[in-house]
Amino acid sequence: MTDLSAPRRRLSLSIPAVLLAALALAPGCQEDAPVATVPQLPLPILPPDPVPAWLDANVLSFDGSHLSLPHTDLEFFRDIVGDARVVSLGENTHGTRDFFEMKARILRFLVEEMGFNTFAIEATWPESRRLDRYVRTGEGDPRVLLSGLYFWTWNTESVLEMIEWMRAHNEAGGDVGFHGFDMQYPGMALHNVREYIRTVDPENFDAIAAQLNCLTTHANGPDGSGGGYARRSAGYHDTCGRSMERTREFLLERRQEYEAVDGADSFEVALQSLRVAFQYHLMHAKGERRDEFMAENTVWISRQIGPEGRMVLWAHNGHVATRPYAQGSYLREAFRDDMVVVAFSHETGKFSAVDLRANARRGYGPHDLEPPPTGSFEIRFATARVPRFVLDLRSLDAKQAETRWLGESRLFRSIGCCLSPRYGTWYTTNLSHSYDVIIHFRQTRPTTILPFRFPDSF
């Protein structure tokens, strides 16, 4: 009889043998056994990033932002500005102290070293005229007059310090003026028209006051409070617009007569006051653009200072930009190469802003800046070795590897007065298409906001 158990024994003995053979090949099991290796491909050698070295070779560093610093480290601004009549200074938040200080410092340099004589800010046009009177004559309390611009953004230590420097400069024999070019509050503009008529033509005061009453009813008071005009009906708006147009026609018909009583300058101020109130009407009744009106008012200021006058303009990056429909685009049409547009940016630090997000704390902050995201302009600026610098974007060859990014559309920080769920803190733009110069800070501080002390009356 065949013994069937033998083949089974041979088979069962062969299994451990296979396992032992496999274990003999496993790394580390026997010191002398050959080890199987995976072929390693050489890693590609990447060229070094050319941007940091290019930035270090091309940026212009400066010592600090405070206007008390000597002019020595800003001498390069002579070549940047050249013969330009307008230098527009932006800011990517309305609450950054270093931006405000640096803009005041640039103003001082341009006034003292290059003959600039005019300052204009993103603030209400008629109310700014009271600050102009202060810096020229010392009349009034600058803290009250600064509050009377209504914007917390400007009601800061830094702006007050700049105003006090302007006053000291003029008191020592200088000649620099303070102007606003915004039109968001019609109250004082309407007041100016009424008071002008009271002076030159008191018999028609009641008639003109009645014509303007449709907007006066909804205008702000000396503390900025008031409003409601935007909520009125289209019919109300149309009737009010026609009434204001009749007031303008009335003024123009009597121009020669009125100028004989109170001079040509007073007439121009009254006419511009009416125009600013009408701009407010057009923005709220017809949806017309604030930036276009701010540009119009800037050009009006430029005409008043004459062809030899030179202006420093202060607004948000978004307004000074020359992209379509921004204030800067209209000003570029008006001034062409006679304008230099400067944007400000920063990497880290804090800023002031009203927080409108859900469950936010009341007040103005301070808030922490978000770290720059990958691919943003700020993340590239951060590779420069110096902590603050100026970079002239004009005449760049954007086809070169080290500068190509400056000719691309990338993320750029933009925060206005507020943090709101409706708006982000970054937007996509092409810097070299919108600005001539960038001023960048590695770290910045929040503005110090002053208590409001409103005037008692217009």
JONOR-V978743 format. One record per run of one state. SS is the DSSP state (a for helix, b for strand, c for the rest). FROM is the first residue (numbers start at 1). TO is the last residue. Records with the same first field share a line. If there is no record, write none. Layout:
SS->FROM-TO ; FROM-TO
//
This chain:
c->1-4 ; 26-50 ; 59-59 ; 62-71 ; 75-76 ; 82-85 ; 90-95 ; 115-117 ; 138-141 ; 148-155 ; 172-176 ; 183-186 ; 201-201 ; 217-228 ; 232-233 ; 254-254 ; 287-289 ; 306-310 ; 315-316 ; 321-326 ; 353-353 ; 356-364 ; 369-376 ; 382-387 ; 393-403 ; 408-408 ; 414-417 ; 420-425 ; 435-436 ; 445-445 ; 447-448 ; 450-458
a->5-25 ; 51-58 ; 72-74 ; 77-81 ; 97-114 ; 125-137 ; 142-147 ; 157-171 ; 187-200 ; 202-216 ; 229-231 ; 234-253 ; 255-286 ; 290-305 ; 317-320 ; 327-338 ; 377-381 ; 404-407 ; 431-434
b->60-61 ; 86-89 ; 96-96 ; 118-124 ; 156-156 ; 177-182 ; 311-314 ; 339-352 ; 354-355 ; 365-368 ; 388-392 ; 409-413 ; 418-419 ; 426-430 ; 437-444 ; 446-446 ; 449-449
//
